[in-house]
Amino acid sequence: MTIDQKVIKLQAQFPEIGDIQDGEAWGAGDGTVHLGDAAEGGFIGSLPAADMYAIDHEEVHYVMGIHKELIAALESLDMYAEFMDGGTVIAYPC
């Protein structure tokens, strides 16, 4: 699956996360996905898609600050996500 196909799939699966796009333009490297506003306004249901502060109080819905549904979707695309900074989440190929 190409990076464009992965972006389209994530956009369709998570419509409440705006501006998901190829991460290369953000300097994250080839084959990466910038997860838009996941950390700054994007939601999965009623919860933020990513919350860097959830790392400190590991809640039921997050792993290292990233919503478990987003993690599962990325794993199905053979990717993982991490914070680039407090407001930017990047998905990298495994």
Secondary structure, 3 states (H helix, E strand, C coil): CCHHHHHHHHHHHCCCCCCEEEHHHHCCCCCCEEECCCCCCCEECCEECECHHHHCCCCCCEECCEEHHHHHHHHHCCEEEEEEECCEEEEEEC
